[in-house]
Amino acid sequence: MEPWKRTMWILWVGVLLCSSSYTMSVPFLPLFLLDLGVDQGTVNLWAGIVYSSSFLVGAIMAPFWGSLADRYGKRKMVIRAGLSIAVIYALFSIVQNPWQLMGVRLLHGFVGGFVPASMAIVASKTPEQHMGWSLGMMQAGTMSGGILGPLFGGILADWFGLRMSFVVAACIILTAALAVIFWVDEGKNGNQASAAKVGVLQTWKEAAGNRMLMLMLLLLFIFQLSINMIQPFLTLHIADLQGKLQGAVLTSGIIFSIIGIAGIIASPFWGKIGQKYSYTYILCICLLIAGAVESTQYFVQQLWLFTAVQFIFGFFMSGVTPSINTMVINHTDAEFRGRSFGLTTSANQFGAMAGPLIGGVLGLGLNIHWIFVATGLLLVVTGAVVHVSSRQAAQKGKEWEASTH
């Protein structure tokens, strides 16, 4: 196997495990909080606060870790994050009250950086002709980890109990970090740390001067916000569709895993197609169709049909992030790459944090079927704006070319 492929597959497993670790506690988080002494009336509020806190801190810290990756080497950041997350999971197993649990979740967000640094290593080592495919595969790992996390968490809790499941998760993440230590070589270019000390504010200033990068960050935020708006209601909606609350968590985990499978299948496919034609074209198609498909959930009343629609939705939404990541690479310099992936991670996590909060507010006045429509419309409008903007940019380019001849 070629060295760049071996590196990609090792890091693919790493980002799958790391991404799943952010969401694997979701199925039993309310149960864990009840075990820690939270009363029934406030457990959902505590669950929302504890869950969102990690994303908030992670979003703030991501550009900082990206900056350090550019200065000291991306491989070192991957190892630091992997070892730190393993320790954090060991701490989860010994918390005694909800405040301690929230504190550990804040630490969880603080020590991140595994995914953006891994992406940056893959981008720096992959030949140009394989860039779309490799980043598509990495995105498949990241997205699938986030979707499969609740399923992994539910299985581990069932097998080992709530606390021991965190110890098992710590061992899994530690294994991923050790694999990077022994088998991933960043290369000579990656080991040459930048002499310039660039802070987070300077990173954002440089990014603000790159119009395309800022547009991509905005797109990532809107995309993550839209697909996470529905998350607080999915398990209860699935329970309604199957006619009983019993077994809804397991059913939800299975459906989430099916969406993950769609992502694994489709992400490299979209990467190859974008490489052949245009990433902007793929971005428009995926946003428009994913939004239209999600809106059809308004009419769905059967669980099997809901699952089928979610699979199709997952297939098209998996083309969005790899297209954006590749466009980010194409519009940033090599020495800014670690920081650029830090910024994309920040945009993703801000969207993942804001989505459930906005969905929760909408849920006060709308039933879940209308929230599906709102989510779909947001994606369709975003796709339409991208399409119009790209057409206008292309037209201006033609006019400029004509004026120079």
Contacts in CASP RR format, 6 or more apart in sequence:
PFRMAT RR
TARGET T0000
AUTHOR 0000-0000-0000
METHOD contacts of the structure
MODEL  1
MEPWKRTMWILWVGVLLCSSSYTMSVPFLPLFLLDLGVDQGTVNLWAGIV
YSSSFLVGAIMAPFWGSLADRYGKRKMVIRAGLSIAVIYALFSIVQNPWQ
LMGVRLLHGFVGGFVPASMAIVASKTPEQHMGWSLGMMQAGTMSGGILGP
LFGGILADWFGLRMSFVVAACIILTAALAVIFWVDEGKNGNQASAAKVGV
LQTWKEAAGNRMLMLMLLLLFIFQLSINMIQPFLTLHIADLQGKLQGAVL
TSGIIFSIIGIAGIIASPFWGKIGQKYSYTYILCICLLIAGAVESTQYFV
QQLWLFTAVQFIFGFFMSGVTPSINTMVINHTDAEFRGRSFGLTTSANQF
GAMAGPLIGGVLGLGLNIHWIFVATGLLLVVTGAVVHVSSRQAAQKGKEW
EASTH
1 9 0 8 1.000
3 125 0 8 1.000
3 185 0 8 1.000
4 122 0 8 1.000
4 125 0 8 1.000
4 126 0 8 1.000
4 127 0 8 1.000
4 130 0 8 1.000
4 134 0 8 1.000
6 183 0 8 1.000
7 121 0 8 1.000
7 122 0 8 1.000
7 125 0 8 1.000
7 183 0 8 1.000
7 184 0 8 1.000
7 185 0 8 1.000
8 122 0 8 1.000
8 125 0 8 1.000
8 126 0 8 1.000
8 134 0 8 1.000
8 137 0 8 1.000
8 138 0 8 1.000
10 179 0 8 1.000
10 180 0 8 1.000
10 183 0 8 1.000
10 184 0 8 1.000
11 78 0 8 1.000
11 118 0 8 1.000
11 121 0 8 1.000
11 122 0 8 1.000
11 138 0 8 1.000
11 180 0 8 1.000
11 184 0 8 1.000
12 137 0 8 1.000
12 138 0 8 1.000
12 140 0 8 1.000
12 141 0 8 1.000
13 176 0 8 1.000
13 179 0 8 1.000
14 114 0 8 1.000
14 118 0 8 1.000
14 176 0 8 1.000
14 179 0 8 1.000
14 180 0 8 1.000
15 114 0 8 1.000
15 115 0 8 1.000
15 118 0 8 1.000
15 119 0 8 1.000
15 138 0 8 1.000
15 141 0 8 1.000
15 142 0 8 1.000
15 145 0 8 1.000
16 141 0 8 1.000
16 142 0 8 1.000
16 144 0 8 1.000
16 145 0 8 1.000
16 148 0 8 1.000
17 145 0 8 1.000
17 172 0 8 1.000
17 173 0 8 1.000
17 176 0 8 1.000
18 81 0 8 1.000
18 82 0 8 1.000
18 85 0 8 1.000
18 114 0 8 1.000
18 115 0 8 1.000
18 173 0 8 1.000
18 176 0 8 1.000
19 115 0 8 1.000
19 141 0 8 1.000
19 142 0 8 1.000
19 143 0 8 1.000
19 144 0 8 1.000
19 145 0 8 1.000
19 146 0 8 1.000
19 149 0 8 1.000
20 145 0 8 1.000
20 146 0 8 1.000
20 148 0 8 1.000
20 149 0 8 1.000
20 152 0 8 1.000
21 85 0 8 1.000
21 89 0 8 1.000
21 149 0 8 1.000
21 169 0 8 1.000
21 173 0 8 1.000
22 54 0 8 1.000
22 55 0 8 1.000
22 108 0 8 1.000
22 146 0 8 1.000
22 149 0 8 1.000
23 145 0 8 1.000
23 146 0 8 1.000
23 147 0 8 1.000
23 149 0 8 1.000
23 150 0 8 1.000
24 149 0 8 1.000
24 150 0 8 1.000
24 152 0 8 1.000
24 153 0 8 1.000
24 154 0 8 1.000
24 156 0 8 1.000
24 169 0 8 1.000
25 32 0 8 1.000
25 92 0 8 1.000
25 153 0 8 1.000
25 166 0 8 1.000
26 51 0 8 1.000
26 149 0 8 1.000
26 150 0 8 1.000
26 153 0 8 1.000
27 150 0 8 1.000
27 151 0 8 1.000
27 153 0 8 1.000
27 154 0 8 1.000
27 157 0 8 1.000
27 249 0 8 1.000
27 252 0 8 1.000
27 253 0 8 1.000
28 153 0 8 1.000
28 154 0 8 1.000
28 157 0 8 1.000
28 162 0 8 1.000
29 47 0 8 1.000
29 50 0 8 1.000
29 51 0 8 1.000
30 43 0 8 1.000
30 44 0 8 1.000
30 47 0 8 1.000
31 162 0 8 1.000
32 101 0 8 1.000
32 162 0 8 1.000
33 43 0 8 1.000
33 46 0 8 1.000
33 47 0 8 1.000
33 50 0 8 1.000
33 98 0 8 1.000
33 101 0 8 1.000
34 40 0 8 1.000
34 43 0 8 1.000
35 162 0 8 1.000
36 95 0 8 1.000
36 96 0 8 1.000
36 97 0 8 1.000
36 98 0 8 1.000
36 101 0 8 1.000
37 97 0 8 1.000
37 98 0 8 1.000
38 46 0 8 1.000
38 98 0 8 1.000
46 98 0 8 1.000
48 356 0 8 1.000
49 102 0 8 1.000
50 98 0 8 1.000
50 101 0 8 1.000
50 102 0 8 1.000
50 105 0 8 1.000
51 105 0 8 1.000
51 356 0 8 1.000
52 353 0 8 1.000
52 356 0 8 1.000
52 357 0 8 1.000
53 102 0 8 1.000
53 103 0 8 1.000
53 105 0 8 1.000
53 106 0 8 1.000
54 105 0 8 1.000
54 106 0 8 1.000
54 108 0 8 1.000
54 109 0 8 1.000
55 109 0 8 1.000
55 349 0 8 1.000
55 350 0 8 1.000
55 351 0 8 1.000
55 352 0 8 1.000
55 353 0 8 1.000
56 349 0 8 1.000
56 353 0 8 1.000
57 106 0 8 1.000
57 108 0 8 1.000
57 109 0 8 1.000
57 110 0 8 1.000
58 109 0 8 1.000
58 110 0 8 1.000
58 112 0 8 1.000
58 345 0 8 1.000
58 346 0 8 1.000
58 349 0 8 1.000
59 345 0 8 1.000
59 346 0 8 1.000
59 347 0 8 1.000
59 348 0 8 1.000
59 349 0 8 1.000
59 350 0 8 1.000
59 351 0 8 1.000
59 353 0 8 1.000
60 346 0 8 1.000
61 109 0 8 1.000
61 110 0 8 1.000
61 112 0 8 1.000
61 113 0 8 1.000
62 112 0 8 1.000
62 113 0 8 1.000
62 116 0 8 1.000
62 342 0 8 1.000
62 343 0 8 1.000
62 345 0 8 1.000
62 346 0 8 1.000
62 349 0 8 1.000
63 200 0 8 1.000
63 203 0 8 1.000
63 204 0 8 1.000
63 339 0 8 1.000
63 342 0 8 1.000
63 343 0 8 1.000
63 346 0 8 1.000
64 199 0 8 1.000
64 200 0 8 1.000
65 77 0 8 1.000
65 81 0 8 1.000
65 112 0 8 1.000
65 113 0 8 1.000
65 116 0 8 1.000
65 117 0 8 1.000
65 342 0 8 1.000
66 77 0 8 1.000
66 113 0 8 1.000
66 116 0 8 1.000
66 117 0 8 1.000
66 120 0 8 1.000
66 203 0 8 1.000
66 338 0 8 1.000
66 339 0 8 1.000
66 341 0 8 1.000
66 342 0 8 1.000
67 198 0 8 1.000
67 199 0 8 1.000
67 200 0 8 1.000
67 203 0 8 1.000
67 338 0 8 1.000
67 339 0 8 1.000
68 77 0 8 1.000
69 76 0 8 1.000
69 77 0 8 1.000
69 113 0 8 1.000
69 116 0 8 1.000
69 117 0 8 1.000
69 120 0 8 1.000
69 338 0 8 1.000
69 339 0 8 1.000
69 341 0 8 1.000
69 342 0 8 1.000
70 193 0 8 1.000
70 194 0 8 1.000
70 198 0 8 1.000
70 335 0 8 1.000
70 336 0 8 1.000
70 337 0 8 1.000
70 338 0 8 1.000
70 339 0 8 1.000
71 193 0 8 1.000
71 194 0 8 1.000
71 196 0 8 1.000
71 197 0 8 1.000
71 198 0 8 1.000
72 193 0 8 1.000
73 186 0 8 1.000
73 190 0 8 1.000
73 191 0 8 1.000
73 193 0 8 1.000
74 117 0 8 1.000
74 118 0 8 1.000
74 120 0 8 1.000
74 121 0 8 1.000
74 124 0 8 1.000
74 186 0 8 1.000
74 190 0 8 1.000
74 338 0 8 1.000
75 117 0 8 1.000
75 121 0 8 1.000
75 180 0 8 1.000
75 184 0 8 1.000
75 185 0 8 1.000
75 186 0 8 1.000
75 190 0 8 1.000
75 191 0 8 1.000
77 113 0 8 1.000
77 114 0 8 1.000
77 117 0 8 1.000
78 113 0 8 1.000
78 114 0 8 1.000
78 117 0 8 1.000
78 118 0 8 1.000
78 121 0 8 1.000
78 177 0 8 1.000
78 180 0 8 1.000
78 184 0 8 1.000
79 177 0 8 1.000
79 180 0 8 1.000
79 181 0 8 1.000
80 111 0 8 1.000
81 111 0 8 1.000
81 112 0 8 1.000
81 113 0 8 1.000
81 114 0 8 1.000
81 117 0 8 1.000
81 177 0 8 1.000
82 114 0 8 1.000
82 173 0 8 1.000
82 174 0 8 1.000
82 176 0 8 1.000
82 177 0 8 1.000
82 180 0 8 1.000
83 174 0 8 1.000
83 177 0 8 1.000
84 111 0 8 1.000
84 112 0 8 1.000
85 108 0 8 1.000
85 111 0 8 1.000
85 112 0 8 1.000
85 114 0 8 1.000
85 170 0 8 1.000
85 173 0 8 1.000
85 177 0 8 1.000
86 170 0 8 1.000
86 171 0 8 1.000
86 173 0 8 1.000
86 174 0 8 1.000
86 177 0 8 1.000
87 170 0 8 1.000
88 104 0 8 1.000
88 107 0 8 1.000
88 108 0 8 1.000
88 111 0 8 1.000
88 170 0 8 1.000
89 166 0 8 1.000
89 167 0 8 1.000
89 169 0 8 1.000
89 170 0 8 1.000
89 173 0 8 1.000
90 166 0 8 1.000
90 167 0 8 1.000
90 170 0 8 1.000
91 104 0 8 1.000
91 107 0 8 1.000
92 101 0 8 1.000
92 104 0 8 1.000
92 163 0 8 1.000
92 166 0 8 1.000
92 169 0 8 1.000
93 163 0 8 1.000
93 164 0 8 1.000
93 166 0 8 1.000
93 167 0 8 1.000
93 170 0 8 1.000
94 163 0 8 1.000
95 101 0 8 1.000
95 104 0 8 1.000
113 342 0 8 1.000
113 345 0 8 1.000
115 142 0 8 1.000
115 341 0 8 1.000
115 345 0 8 1.000
116 338 0 8 1.000
116 341 0 8 1.000
116 342 0 8 1.000
116 344 0 8 1.000
116 345 0 8 1.000
117 338 0 8 1.000
117 341 0 8 1.000
118 138 0 8 1.000
119 135 0 8 1.000
119 138 0 8 1.000
119 325 0 8 1.000
119 341 0 8 1.000
120 337 0 8 1.000
120 338 0 8 1.000
120 340 0 8 1.000
120 341 0 8 1.000
121 184 0 8 1.000
121 186 0 8 1.000
121 190 0 8 1.000
122 134 0 8 1.000
122 135 0 8 1.000
122 138 0 8 1.000
123 131 0 8 1.000
123 134 0 8 1.000
123 135 0 8 1.000
123 329 0 8 1.000
123 337 0 8 1.000
123 341 0 8 1.000
124 186 0 8 1.000
124 189 0 8 1.000
124 190 0 8 1.000
124 334 0 8 1.000
124 337 0 8 1.000
125 186 0 8 1.000
125 187 0 8 1.000
126 134 0 8 1.000
126 135 0 8 1.000
129 275 0 8 1.000
131 275 0 8 1.000
131 326 0 8 1.000
131 329 0 8 1.000
132 271 0 8 1.000
132 272 0 8 1.000
132 274 0 8 1.000
132 275 0 8 1.000
132 322 0 8 1.000
132 326 0 8 1.000
133 268 0 8 1.000
133 271 0 8 1.000
133 272 0 8 1.000
133 275 0 8 1.000
135 271 0 8 1.000
135 322 0 8 1.000
135 325 0 8 1.000
135 326 0 8 1.000
135 329 0 8 1.000
136 267 0 8 1.000
136 268 0 8 1.000
136 270 0 8 1.000
136 271 0 8 1.000
136 319 0 8 1.000
136 322 0 8 1.000
136 325 0 8 1.000
137 267 0 8 1.000
137 268 0 8 1.000
138 322 0 8 1.000
138 325 0 8 1.000
139 267 0 8 1.000
139 318 0 8 1.000
139 319 0 8 1.000
139 321 0 8 1.000
139 322 0 8 1.000
139 325 0 8 1.000
140 263 0 8 1.000
140 264 0 8 1.000
140 266 0 8 1.000
140 267 0 8 1.000
140 268 0 8 1.000
140 318 0 8 1.000
140 322 0 8 1.000
141 264 0 8 1.000
141 267 0 8 1.000
142 321 0 8 1.000
143 260 0 8 1.000
143 263 0 8 1.000
143 267 0 8 1.000
143 318 0 8 1.000
143 321 0 8 1.000
144 260 0 8 1.000
144 261 0 8 1.000
144 263 0 8 1.000
144 264 0 8 1.000
145 260 0 8 1.000
147 256 0 8 1.000
147 257 0 8 1.000
147 259 0 8 1.000
147 260 0 8 1.000
148 256 0 8 1.000
148 257 0 8 1.000
148 260 0 8 1.000
149 256 0 8 1.000
150 252 0 8 1.000
150 253 0 8 1.000
150 256 0 8 1.000
151 253 0 8 1.000
151 254 0 8 1.000
151 256 0 8 1.000
151 257 0 8 1.000
152 169 0 8 1.000
153 165 0 8 1.000
153 169 0 8 1.000
154 165 0 8 1.000
154 249 0 8 1.000
154 250 0 8 1.000
154 253 0 8 1.000
156 165 0 8 1.000
156 168 0 8 1.000
156 169 0 8 1.000
157 165 0 8 1.000
159 165 0 8 1.000
160 167 0 8 1.000
160 168 0 8 1.000
189 334 0 8 1.000
194 335 0 8 1.000
198 206 0 8 1.000
198 339 0 8 1.000
203 339 0 8 1.000
203 343 0 8 1.000
204 343 0 8 1.000
206 336 0 8 1.000
206 339 0 8 1.000
207 213 0 8 1.000
207 214 0 8 1.000
207 217 0 8 1.000
207 339 0 8 1.000
207 340 0 8 1.000
207 343 0 8 1.000
208 214 0 8 1.000
210 331 0 8 1.000
210 332 0 8 1.000
212 327 0 8 1.000
212 331 0 8 1.000
213 328 0 8 1.000
213 331 0 8 1.000
213 332 0 8 1.000
213 340 0 8 1.000
213 343 0 8 1.000
215 389 0 8 1.000
216 324 0 8 1.000
216 327 0 8 1.000
216 328 0 8 1.000
216 331 0 8 1.000
216 344 0 8 1.000
217 343 0 8 1.000
217 344 0 8 1.000
217 346 0 8 1.000
217 347 0 8 1.000
218 347 0 8 1.000
219 283 0 8 1.000
219 320 0 8 1.000
219 324 0 8 1.000
219 382 0 8 1.000
219 386 0 8 1.000
220 321 0 8 1.000
220 324 0 8 1.000
220 344 0 8 1.000
220 347 0 8 1.000
220 348 0 8 1.000
220 351 0 8 1.000
221 347 0 8 1.000
221 348 0 8 1.000
221 350 0 8 1.000
221 351 0 8 1.000
221 354 0 8 1.000
222 351 0 8 1.000
222 378 0 8 1.000
222 382 0 8 1.000
223 287 0 8 1.000
223 317 0 8 1.000
223 320 0 8 1.000
223 321 0 8 1.000
223 324 0 8 1.000
223 379 0 8 1.000
223 382 0 8 1.000
224 347 0 8 1.000
224 348 0 8 1.000
224 349 0 8 1.000
224 350 0 8 1.000
224 351 0 8 1.000
224 352 0 8 1.000
224 355 0 8 1.000
225 351 0 8 1.000
225 352 0 8 1.000
225 354 0 8 1.000
225 355 0 8 1.000
225 358 0 8 1.000
225 378 0 8 1.000
226 355 0 8 1.000
226 375 0 8 1.000
226 376 0 8 1.000
226 378 0 8 1.000
226 379 0 8 1.000
226 382 0 8 1.000
227 317 0 8 1.000
227 375 0 8 1.000
228 351 0 8 1.000
228 352 0 8 1.000
228 354 0 8 1.000
228 355 0 8 1.000
228 356 0 8 1.000
229 355 0 8 1.000
229 356 0 8 1.000
229 358 0 8 1.000
229 359 0 8 1.000
229 362 0 8 1.000
229 371 0 8 1.000
229 374 0 8 1.000
229 375 0 8 1.000
229 378 0 8 1.000
230 359 0 8 1.000
230 368 0 8 1.000
230 371 0 8 1.000
230 372 0 8 1.000
230 375 0 8 1.000
231 355 0 8 1.000
231 356 0 8 1.000
232 356 0 8 1.000
232 359 0 8 1.000
232 360 0 8 1.000
233 359 0 8 1.000
233 360 0 8 1.000
233 363 0 8 1.000
233 368 0 8 1.000
233 371 0 8 1.000
234 252 0 8 1.000
235 248 0 8 1.000
235 249 0 8 1.000
235 252 0 8 1.000
236 248 0 8 1.000
236 368 0 8 1.000
237 368 0 8 1.000
238 248 0 8 1.000
238 251 0 8 1.000
238 252 0 8 1.000
238 255 0 8 1.000
238 303 0 8 1.000
238 306 0 8 1.000
239 245 0 8 1.000
239 247 0 8 1.000
239 248 0 8 1.000
239 251 0 8 1.000
241 301 0 8 1.000
241 302 0 8 1.000
241 303 0 8 1.000
241 306 0 8 1.000
242 248 0 8 1.000
242 251 0 8 1.000
242 303 0 8 1.000
251 303 0 8 1.000
255 306 0 8 1.000
255 307 0 8 1.000
255 310 0 8 1.000
258 307 0 8 1.000
258 310 0 8 1.000
258 311 0 8 1.000
259 310 0 8 1.000
259 311 0 8 1.000
259 313 0 8 1.000
259 314 0 8 1.000
260 314 0 8 1.000
261 311 0 8 1.000
262 311 0 8 1.000
262 312 0 8 1.000
262 313 0 8 1.000
262 314 0 8 1.000
262 315 0 8 1.000
262 318 0 8 1.000
263 314 0 8 1.000
263 315 0 8 1.000
263 318 0 8 1.000
265 315 0 8 1.000
266 314 0 8 1.000
266 315 0 8 1.000
266 316 0 8 1.000
266 318 0 8 1.000
266 319 0 8 1.000
267 318 0 8 1.000
267 319 0 8 1.000
267 322 0 8 1.000
270 282 0 8 1.000
270 286 0 8 1.000
270 318 0 8 1.000
270 319 0 8 1.000
270 322 0 8 1.000
270 323 0 8 1.000
271 279 0 8 1.000
271 282 0 8 1.000
271 319 0 8 1.000
271 322 0 8 1.000
271 323 0 8 1.000
271 326 0 8 1.000
273 282 0 8 1.000
274 281 0 8 1.000
274 282 0 8 1.000
274 323 0 8 1.000
274 326 0 8 1.000
275 326 0 8 1.000
279 323 0 8 1.000
279 324 0 8 1.000
279 326 0 8 1.000
279 327 0 8 1.000
279 330 0 8 1.000
280 323 0 8 1.000
280 327 0 8 1.000
280 386 0 8 1.000
280 390 0 8 1.000
282 319 0 8 1.000
282 323 0 8 1.000
283 319 0 8 1.000
283 320 0 8 1.000
283 323 0 8 1.000
283 324 0 8 1.000
283 327 0 8 1.000
283 383 0 8 1.000
283 386 0 8 1.000
284 383 0 8 1.000
284 386 0 8 1.000
284 387 0 8 1.000
284 390 0 8 1.000
285 316 0 8 1.000
286 316 0 8 1.000
286 317 0 8 1.000
286 318 0 8 1.000
286 319 0 8 1.000
286 320 0 8 1.000
286 323 0 8 1.000
287 320 0 8 1.000
287 379 0 8 1.000
287 380 0 8 1.000
287 382 0 8 1.000
287 383 0 8 1.000
287 386 0 8 1.000
288 379 0 8 1.000
288 380 0 8 1.000
288 383 0 8 1.000
288 384 0 8 1.000
288 387 0 8 1.000
289 316 0 8 1.000
290 313 0 8 1.000
290 314 0 8 1.000
290 316 0 8 1.000
290 317 0 8 1.000
290 320 0 8 1.000
290 376 0 8 1.000
290 379 0 8 1.000
291 313 0 8 1.000
291 316 0 8 1.000
291 375 0 8 1.000
291 376 0 8 1.000
291 377 0 8 1.000
291 378 0 8 1.000
291 379 0 8 1.000
291 380 0 8 1.000
292 376 0 8 1.000
292 380 0 8 1.000
293 309 0 8 1.000
293 312 0 8 1.000
293 313 0 8 1.000
293 316 0 8 1.000
294 309 0 8 1.000
294 313 0 8 1.000
294 372 0 8 1.000
294 375 0 8 1.000
294 376 0 8 1.000
294 379 0 8 1.000
295 372 0 8 1.000
295 373 0 8 1.000
295 375 0 8 1.000
295 376 0 8 1.000
295 377 0 8 1.000
295 380 0 8 1.000
296 309 0 8 1.000
297 306 0 8 1.000
297 309 0 8 1.000
297 369 0 8 1.000
297 372 0 8 1.000
298 369 0 8 1.000
298 370 0 8 1.000
298 372 0 8 1.000
298 373 0 8 1.000
300 306 0 8 1.000
300 309 0 8 1.000
317 379 0 8 1.000
321 348 0 8 1.000
324 344 0 8 1.000
325 341 0 8 1.000
325 344 0 8 1.000
328 340 0 8 1.000
328 341 0 8 1.000
328 344 0 8 1.000
329 337 0 8 1.000
329 340 0 8 1.000
332 340 0 8 1.000
359 371 0 8 1.000
362 370 0 8 1.000
362 371 0 8 1.000
362 374 0 8 1.000
363 371 0 8 1.000
366 374 0 8 1.000
END
